Amino acid sequence: MSEAAEIERAEALMAQGMTDAAVAITAALAGGPAPSHLALASHSGALKRVGRNEEALAFDLQAIERFGSSPIAWHNYAATLDDLGRAQEAVAAAEKAFSLGIDTPQTFAVYARALRAAGNHQRADYAYRQALMRAPASLDVAAEYANYIWMLGGDLAVADSVLDSAFHAGAPPTPLLVAKATLYDAAGQAERAASLLEAASRKMPGDAIILMSATDFALRLERPDEAERYVRLAEAAQPASRSVMQYAAIVDLARGRPEAALAKLSAALETHPDDQSLWGWAATAARAAGDPLYGRLCDYDAMVGAYDLATPEGWPSLEAFLGDLAKALKEVHSYQQHPTNQSLRHGSQSMHLLTGSNAPAVQAFFRAIDAPIREHMARLGPGDDPLRRRNMLDYRIQGAWSVRLRPNGFHRDHFHPEGWLSSAFYVETPDAALDSPDRQGWIRFGQPPFMTDPPLPPAHFVRPKPGRLVLFPSYMWHGTVPFTTDETRLTVAFDAVPK
């Protein structure tokens, strides 16, 4: 079979979820004595699609060593460096690709992200505009650029106009409308978002994505009748959709039908057994229904761990280390507003993978958390529940970021659909708030983000403390009790997945 045919077969297997077989095919192509540029690129791409970015980088590096005059090889190298959070190196690699003649919107988009992560905002803005000049209907770039404009200065009108321009250039309307609604919600205009989606649902009555987004906002605004109307239309449009089944279950919970919700979610889990989102909602339904599944999924004493970090080597005390870590993290908090598509409100979030940082304190942090993560996995042990049956006693970090909350800041209750173990590490805490009777600034567990009947308040709390790492299942609802004191809260968070 030809190389092109083998790569096509690998792509087909990847689309079917047979990722190990797909990676094996491209590995054989890339592992020969003189692999082609295409073979190396295909194997790197396959590795990246299963989250093995560090391994992918080695094949991108091999490509630029063998085919150094290829701008595509340098583009691929830049993209993987950016995925790994190695911003300055990604900037240099993208500029090398430009010097070799590449002029694609994809390379300008990679360049923009790397510049953004490196803190060169003026140049990043230029790169985003160049990407959209070359591909004005690029939905992903337009949505990313609109979010970037919003975070930098909170200019809702300018961010909104970026999405409008993409629409007029021919970008698909459905995801643009959802992006607009998300932008309006981030700006505190949830009613405007709901009205936009209501109008869209009338013009696009069979669009399940619009209907699910409309359901989401109706639930946020505690309008269960509207939510039920939207979700019934979504069920009619896509009755077999996993996402529609989940929203139907959420509406059941809002309307006091927890047993029906649990039945829907259990059916969806039969075909999606590792879906963290489904498990999170299944735990909620089980709690509302009084089903023992809730105790298996949310044994807070056994599954939530708080570990006080040991002083990393090279620092005289934990306080000195935390001071250096705080200084390094604050350098990446250059935004005035929270992202549109994340859980935090009234604060900022870093926008690149922190494991790629070259700051000594950040590198030391990721070395220091290895011991508590392994202690937590050992403490969990094996089992047949959705958390323990994936416990391989080894892990890799899949995402890592920092959040800085201002006064009145908080995290909406949420879970992490792409993780296995999630975390919160406290660098600076709002100490006056933490001592308040209502636990301001504490991390809470178990409270869903939407209305339920009966109401489900938080079931577990952990008090933050500088140097404390909290680990918990990624499907577990968690949020921050808002704090009103004139203080800030600086954290690092990451997701870990089985290795």
MARZA-171875 format. One line per 2 residues: number of its first residue (from 1); their letters; for each residue x, y, z of C-alpha. Coordinates in Angstrom, 3 decimals. Layout:
N
NUM) a) X Y Z ~ ...
END
This chain:
499
1) ms) 0.000 0.000 0.000 ~ 1.326 3.459 -0.885
3) ea) 2.299 6.011 1.724 ~ -0.648 8.233 0.771
5) ae) -3.054 5.313 1.107 ~ -1.615 4.385 4.526
7) ie) -2.024 7.960 5.751 ~ -5.609 7.997 4.466
9) ra) -6.255 4.739 6.330 ~ -4.818 6.218 9.526
11) ea) -7.080 9.252 9.190 ~ -10.107 7.009 8.768
13) lm) -9.171 5.009 11.865 ~ -8.668 8.191 13.858
15) aq) -12.129 9.399 12.823 ~ -13.571 6.108 14.117
17) gm) -11.851 6.573 17.486 ~ -9.286 3.824 16.829
19) td) -6.448 6.103 17.830 ~ -3.850 3.488 18.806
21) aa) -4.084 1.803 15.418 ~ -3.851 5.153 13.614
23) va) -0.766 6.180 15.558 ~ 0.844 2.788 14.869
25) it) 0.363 3.196 11.107 ~ 1.938 6.653 11.005
27) aa) 4.718 5.526 13.367 ~ 5.702 2.825 10.872
29) la) 5.839 5.417 8.086 ~ 7.882 7.880 10.135
31) gg) 10.203 5.268 11.614 ~ 11.989 4.275 8.443
33) pa) 15.600 5.177 7.614 ~ 14.625 8.128 5.407
35) ps) 11.030 9.118 6.174 ~ 9.337 11.593 3.867
37) hl) 8.243 15.032 4.948 ~ 4.620 13.860 4.716
39) al) 5.265 10.785 6.872 ~ 6.854 12.871 9.620
41) as) 4.081 15.446 9.511 ~ 1.368 12.781 9.570
43) hs) 2.861 11.011 12.581 ~ 3.311 14.293 14.441
45) ga) -0.301 15.192 13.703 ~ -1.554 11.803 14.903
47) lk) 0.405 12.116 18.143 ~ -0.951 15.610 18.737
49) rv) -4.514 14.443 18.256 ~ -4.096 11.998 21.140
51) gr) -2.415 14.587 23.370 ~ 1.180 13.364 22.990
53) ne) 2.565 16.747 22.000 ~ 6.043 16.290 23.439
55) ea) 6.519 13.186 21.314 ~ 5.098 14.990 18.289
57) la) 7.672 17.749 18.652 ~ 10.514 15.285 18.107
59) fd) 9.142 14.409 14.667 ~ 8.604 18.085 13.795
61) lq) 12.202 18.706 14.782 ~ 13.336 15.809 12.612
63) ai) 11.402 17.338 9.718 ~ 13.160 20.697 9.972
65) er) 16.508 18.949 10.292 ~ 15.854 16.927 7.109
67) fg) 13.811 19.480 5.174 ~ 15.048 22.770 6.586
69) ss) 14.162 24.803 3.515 ~ 10.490 23.822 3.777
71) pi) 8.318 26.589 5.236 ~ 5.657 23.985 6.005
73) aw) 8.097 22.100 8.234 ~ 8.792 25.308 10.150
75) hn) 5.066 26.058 10.392 ~ 4.407 22.612 11.875
77) ya) 7.260 23.057 14.328 ~ 5.918 26.475 15.370
79) at) 2.415 25.077 15.863 ~ 3.580 22.270 18.131
81) ld) 5.816 24.600 20.140 ~ 2.814 26.861 20.633
83) dl) 0.675 23.903 21.723 ~ 3.353 23.146 24.329
85) gr) 3.366 26.717 25.647 ~ 6.885 27.450 24.387
87) aq) 5.877 30.853 23.098 ~ 9.188 32.540 22.302
89) ea) 10.436 29.500 20.379 ~ 7.130 29.325 18.496
91) va) 7.449 33.000 17.518 ~ 10.942 32.383 16.146
93) aa) 9.856 29.266 14.232 ~ 6.888 31.082 12.661
95) ek) 9.150 33.955 11.621 ~ 11.500 31.418 10.016
97) af) 8.545 30.036 8.050 ~ 7.690 33.547 6.887
99) sl) 11.302 34.109 5.812 ~ 11.060 30.990 3.629
101) gi) 8.037 32.376 1.835 ~ 4.982 31.028 3.624
103) dt) 2.007 33.388 3.598 ~ -0.926 31.367 4.914
105) pq) -3.652 32.383 7.351 ~ -2.857 29.290 9.415
107) tf) 0.726 30.427 10.017 ~ -0.380 33.932 10.937
109) av) -2.860 32.412 13.396 ~ -0.116 30.328 15.032
111) ya) 2.091 33.432 15.091 ~ -0.695 35.448 16.739
113) ra) -1.193 32.888 19.501 ~ 2.518 32.648 20.194
115) lr) 2.909 36.435 20.295 ~ -0.096 36.677 22.595
117) aa) 1.467 34.156 24.962 ~ 4.798 35.992 24.800
119) gn) 3.058 39.225 25.825 ~ 3.707 41.072 22.548
121) hq) 0.128 42.289 22.201 ~ 0.665 44.907 19.523
123) ra) 2.312 42.385 17.212 ~ -0.274 39.720 18.103
125) dy) -3.080 42.070 17.059 ~ -1.285 42.599 13.743
127) ay) -0.940 38.837 13.224 ~ -4.606 38.162 13.951
129) rq) -5.616 40.830 11.429 ~ -3.255 39.371 8.837
131) al) -4.786 35.919 9.350 ~ -8.284 37.301 8.863
133) mr) -7.245 39.328 5.823 ~ -6.216 36.054 4.176
135) ap) -9.171 34.019 5.453 ~ -11.912 36.457 6.510
137) as) -14.454 33.676 7.044 ~ -12.212 31.682 9.396
139) ld) -14.533 31.006 12.306 ~ -11.898 29.768 14.769
141) va) -9.577 32.721 14.223 ~ -12.415 35.264 14.350
143) ae) -13.767 33.839 17.614 ~ -10.280 33.696 19.113
145) ya) -9.499 37.266 18.038 ~ -12.826 38.558 19.403
147) ny) -12.094 36.886 22.740 ~ -8.587 38.396 22.716
149) iw) -9.918 41.918 22.093 ~ -12.417 41.490 24.913
151) ml) -9.785 40.262 27.374 ~ -7.300 43.003 26.529
153) gg) -9.554 45.973 27.058 ~ -13.151 44.883 27.522
155) dl) -14.273 46.522 24.282 ~ -17.458 44.605 23.589
157) av) -18.373 46.550 20.444 ~ -15.039 45.952 18.719
159) ad) -15.008 42.268 19.692 ~ -18.553 41.914 18.390
161) sv) -17.625 43.572 15.106 ~ -14.946 40.927 14.473
163) ld) -17.637 38.243 14.583 ~ -19.909 40.324 12.350
165) sa) -17.139 40.703 9.781 ~ -16.580 36.959 9.704
167) fh) -20.305 36.394 9.185 ~ -20.454 38.812 6.266
169) ag) -17.397 37.083 4.777 ~ -19.262 33.765 4.744
171) ap) -18.467 32.094 8.068 ~ -21.154 29.635 9.213
173) pt) -23.803 31.447 11.277 ~ -24.461 28.856 13.978
175) pl) -21.084 28.904 15.774 ~ -20.823 32.665 15.274
177) lv) -24.167 33.207 17.004 ~ -23.066 30.972 19.879
179) ak) -19.789 32.924 20.100 ~ -21.743 36.191 20.182
181) at) -23.994 34.933 22.961 ~ -20.955 33.795 24.938
183) ly) -19.351 37.212 24.458 ~ -22.456 39.032 25.635
185) da) -22.698 36.785 28.687 ~ -19.052 37.473 29.568
187) ag) -19.876 41.195 29.437 ~ -22.722 40.701 31.896
189) qa) -25.460 40.819 29.247 ~ -27.086 37.417 29.657
191) er) -30.509 38.757 28.670 ~ -29.078 40.054 25.405
193) aa) -27.514 36.648 24.767 ~ -30.795 34.872 25.447
195) sl) -32.689 37.227 23.130 ~ -30.165 36.640 20.356
197) le) -30.559 32.882 20.651 ~ -34.335 33.113 20.810
199) aa) -34.349 35.043 17.524 ~ -31.897 32.553 16.012
201) sr) -34.038 29.602 17.088 ~ -37.004 31.068 15.188
203) km) -34.991 31.627 12.015 ~ -33.166 28.274 12.302
205) pg) -35.793 26.031 13.936 ~ -34.028 22.741 13.260
207) da) -30.568 23.795 14.423 ~ -29.817 21.658 17.486
209) ii) -26.694 23.640 18.450 ~ -28.641 26.912 18.585
211) lm) -31.433 25.185 20.508 ~ -29.015 23.703 23.045
213) sa) -27.351 27.088 23.547 ~ -30.780 28.659 24.018
215) td) -31.586 25.927 26.555 ~ -28.363 26.739 28.391
217) fa) -29.227 30.416 28.754 ~ -32.826 29.722 29.714
219) lr) -31.531 27.531 32.549 ~ -28.996 30.174 33.619
221) le) -31.817 32.708 33.796 ~ -34.031 30.205 35.666
223) rp) -36.686 29.932 32.981 ~ -37.462 26.201 32.977
225) de) -40.514 26.502 30.706 ~ -38.411 28.097 27.987
227) ae) -35.653 25.547 28.507 ~ -38.135 22.717 28.081
229) ry) -39.508 24.215 24.866 ~ -36.021 24.551 23.375
231) vr) -34.850 21.088 24.366 ~ -37.952 19.415 22.945
233) la) -37.230 21.095 19.598 ~ -33.608 19.928 19.839
235) ea) -34.770 16.352 20.528 ~ -36.986 16.500 17.468
237) aq) -34.059 17.728 15.367 ~ -31.413 15.280 16.645
239) pa) -32.979 12.598 18.851 ~ -29.833 10.429 18.960
241) sr) -27.397 13.239 19.822 ~ -25.386 12.652 22.968
243) sv) -25.361 16.409 23.702 ~ -29.131 16.724 23.216
245) mq) -29.665 13.789 25.590 ~ -27.545 15.553 28.188
247) ya) -29.461 18.819 27.883 ~ -32.766 16.930 28.074
249) ai) -31.547 15.388 31.335 ~ -30.520 18.797 32.688
251) vd) -34.012 20.119 31.927 ~ -35.451 17.094 33.711
253) la) -33.426 18.087 36.769 ~ -34.742 21.645 36.593
255) rg) -38.330 20.362 36.377 ~ -38.069 17.945 39.303
257) rp) -37.656 14.725 37.279 ~ -34.309 13.361 38.569
259) ea) -35.130 9.705 37.874 ~ -35.846 10.515 34.222
261) al) -32.615 12.521 34.046 ~ -30.587 9.651 35.484
263) ak) -32.110 7.198 33.004 ~ -31.135 9.413 30.044
265) ls) -27.617 9.927 31.327 ~ -27.139 6.227 32.082
267) aa) -28.163 5.396 28.515 ~ -25.674 7.906 27.109
269) le) -22.896 6.534 29.338 ~ -23.323 3.074 27.818
271) th) -21.754 4.380 24.614 ~ -19.565 7.093 26.213
273) pd) -18.225 5.394 29.373 ~ -15.370 7.844 30.020
275) dq) -17.317 11.043 29.324 ~ -16.592 13.299 32.304
277) sl) -19.475 15.634 31.500 ~ -22.002 12.804 31.517
279) wg) -20.603 11.497 34.811 ~ -20.818 14.962 36.350
281) wa) -24.485 15.276 35.474 ~ -25.155 11.646 36.422
283) at) -23.807 12.410 39.895 ~ -26.167 15.388 40.106
285) aa) -29.158 13.330 39.002 ~ -28.258 10.531 41.423
287) ra) -27.998 13.021 44.275 ~ -31.398 14.529 43.473
289) ag) -32.973 11.077 43.110 ~ -31.394 9.658 46.272
291) dp) -29.625 7.014 44.204 ~ -26.526 5.339 45.740
293) ly) -24.564 6.135 42.571 ~ -24.016 9.612 44.026
295) gr) -22.024 8.197 46.927 ~ -19.836 6.184 44.554
297) lc) -19.105 9.189 42.348 ~ -18.798 11.871 45.015
299) dy) -17.093 10.373 48.050 ~ -15.583 13.740 48.905
301) da) -13.487 12.539 51.833 ~ -11.828 9.844 49.715
303) mv) -11.708 11.596 46.329 ~ -10.820 15.186 47.226
305) ga) -7.322 15.609 48.584 ~ -5.565 18.680 50.016
307) yd) -1.763 18.565 50.018 ~ 0.574 21.244 51.339
309) la) 3.533 21.505 48.997 ~ 7.052 20.805 50.223
311) tp) 9.595 23.557 49.612 ~ 11.135 22.939 46.177
313) eg) 14.876 22.443 45.960 ~ 16.707 25.739 45.465
315) wp) 14.511 27.878 47.738 ~ 15.131 28.542 51.442
317) sl) 11.434 28.361 52.340 ~ 8.015 27.738 50.856
319) ea) 7.209 31.429 51.309 ~ 10.238 32.425 49.222
321) fl) 9.256 29.973 46.504 ~ 5.671 31.192 46.427
323) gd) 6.920 34.766 46.154 ~ 8.992 33.892 43.077
325) la) 6.155 31.858 41.603 ~ 3.724 34.732 42.104
327) ka) 6.103 37.137 40.393 ~ 6.488 34.828 37.384
329) lk) 2.749 34.234 37.103 ~ 1.806 37.899 37.352
331) ev) 3.891 38.568 34.256 ~ 1.424 36.533 32.194
333) hs) -1.643 38.228 33.668 ~ -1.734 41.080 31.186
335) yq) -5.472 41.068 30.520 ~ -8.144 43.355 31.943
337) qh) -11.049 40.938 31.516 ~ -11.824 37.264 31.975
339) pt) -12.044 35.008 28.907 ~ -15.471 34.673 27.357
341) nq) -15.469 30.881 27.406 ~ -14.128 30.041 30.866
343) sl) -15.601 29.779 34.360 ~ -13.930 32.755 36.045
345) rh) -15.508 36.167 36.466 ~ -13.782 39.390 37.549
347) gs) -10.226 38.367 36.929 ~ -7.775 37.193 34.290
349) qs) -6.426 33.890 33.010 ~ -3.175 32.945 31.327
351) mh) -3.679 31.875 27.736 ~ -0.923 29.344 27.106
353) ll) 0.178 26.034 28.551 ~ 2.197 26.829 31.666
355) tg) 4.253 23.643 31.467 ~ 6.108 25.315 28.581
357) sn) 7.213 28.276 30.692 ~ 10.967 28.790 31.100
359) ap) 10.541 30.635 34.415 ~ 12.523 28.676 37.052
361) av) 9.756 28.916 39.671 ~ 7.118 27.640 37.255
363) qa) 9.333 24.743 36.191 ~ 9.997 23.959 39.873
365) ff) 6.265 23.989 40.576 ~ 5.586 21.214 38.069
367) ra) 8.413 19.139 39.529 ~ 7.103 19.717 43.067
369) id) 3.531 18.600 42.372 ~ 4.617 15.193 41.104
371) ap) 4.863 13.732 44.605 ~ 1.377 14.808 45.799
373) ir) -0.236 13.688 42.541 ~ 1.315 10.248 42.911
375) eh) 0.331 10.162 46.585 ~ -3.249 10.963 45.615
377) ma) -3.350 8.245 42.945 ~ -1.990 5.727 45.450
379) rl) -4.565 6.853 47.997 ~ -7.374 6.363 45.472
381) gp) -6.188 2.898 44.511 ~ -7.954 0.650 42.000
383) gd) -11.699 0.195 41.642 ~ -14.583 -0.113 39.222
385) dp) -15.966 3.411 39.530 ~ -15.266 5.927 36.709
387) lr) -12.408 7.537 38.634 ~ -10.527 4.517 39.969
389) rr) -10.875 2.224 36.952 ~ -8.739 4.680 34.984
391) nm) -6.116 4.924 37.716 ~ -2.929 3.676 36.048
393) ld) -0.734 5.150 38.810 ~ 0.896 7.349 36.186
395) yr) -0.222 10.553 34.526 ~ 0.567 13.387 32.178
397) iq) -0.420 17.039 32.456 ~ -2.919 17.878 29.733
399) ga) -3.653 21.533 30.479 ~ -2.178 24.046 32.912
401) ws) -3.072 27.694 33.436 ~ -3.138 30.457 36.032
403) vr) -6.075 32.552 37.266 ~ -5.956 35.830 39.138
405) lr) -9.244 36.902 40.726 ~ -9.927 40.496 41.730
407) pn) -12.353 41.660 44.466 ~ -15.806 40.145 43.838
409) gf) -14.095 37.492 41.730 ~ -15.211 33.884 41.582
411) hr) -15.419 30.758 39.454 ~ -18.799 29.621 38.273
413) dh) -19.532 26.038 39.250 ~ -18.135 23.821 36.523
415) fh) -16.253 20.621 35.783 ~ -13.441 19.762 33.354
417) pe) -14.720 17.506 30.545 ~ -11.241 16.806 29.142
419) gw) -9.554 15.831 32.407 ~ -9.365 12.889 34.794
421) ls) -7.905 14.583 37.878 ~ -8.290 18.348 38.198
423) sa) -6.710 20.765 40.618 ~ -6.389 24.111 42.301
425) fy) -3.047 25.301 43.680 ~ -3.078 28.454 45.793
427) ve) -0.221 30.918 45.397 ~ -1.877 33.962 46.991
429) tp) -5.168 33.900 48.880 ~ -7.648 36.572 50.085
431) da) -6.941 35.874 53.746 ~ -9.464 38.278 55.281
433) al) -12.206 36.817 53.085 ~ -11.329 33.228 53.990
435) ds) -12.180 33.861 57.637 ~ -15.666 35.175 56.834
437) pd) -18.643 33.138 58.132 ~ -19.838 32.400 54.582
439) rq) -16.478 30.941 53.485 ~ -15.693 33.632 50.927
441) gw) -12.889 32.544 48.594 ~ -13.165 28.849 49.517
443) ir) -13.435 26.151 46.863 ~ -16.787 24.404 46.990
445) fg) -17.925 21.088 45.529 ~ -21.210 19.552 44.462
447) qp) -23.324 22.540 43.448 ~ -24.462 22.436 39.798
449) pf) -24.486 25.668 37.777 ~ -28.171 25.504 36.863
451) mt) -31.362 25.434 38.886 ~ -32.522 22.017 40.087
453) dp) -35.657 20.784 41.833 ~ -34.916 20.051 44.605
455) pl) -32.110 22.631 45.012 ~ -28.647 21.104 45.445
457) pp) -26.342 23.315 47.537 ~ -22.594 22.731 47.941
459) ah) -21.793 19.455 49.656 ~ -18.108 19.956 50.491
461) fv) -15.664 22.844 51.025 ~ -11.873 23.139 51.218
463) rp) -10.156 26.185 52.712 ~ -7.442 27.625 50.470
465) kp) -3.989 28.267 51.819 ~ -0.824 29.489 50.062
467) gr) 1.091 26.401 49.001 ~ -1.929 24.089 49.128
469) lv) -2.771 21.782 46.222 ~ -6.330 20.443 45.994
471) lf) -6.921 17.414 43.732 ~ -10.332 16.038 42.760
473) ps) -12.128 14.104 39.980 ~ -12.573 16.162 36.831
475) ym) -16.289 15.321 36.673 ~ -16.922 16.858 40.104
477) wh) -18.698 20.224 40.223 ~ -16.496 22.886 41.776
479) gt) -16.527 26.670 42.023 ~ -15.384 29.540 44.201
481) vp) -17.459 31.278 46.817 ~ -17.242 34.967 45.695
483) ft) -15.160 37.178 47.944 ~ -15.919 40.850 48.585
485) td) -12.757 41.985 50.333 ~ -10.186 44.249 48.658
487) et) -7.812 41.359 47.970 ~ -6.749 39.138 45.085
489) rl) -6.462 35.386 44.642 ~ -3.717 33.835 42.501
491) tv) -3.850 30.177 41.539 ~ -2.442 27.585 39.180
493) af) -4.752 24.873 37.857 ~ -4.103 21.851 35.691
495) da) -5.760 18.678 34.443 ~ -4.030 15.329 34.619
497) vp) -4.989 12.289 32.548 ~ -3.856 8.643 32.816
499) k) -0.611 7.892 31.026
END
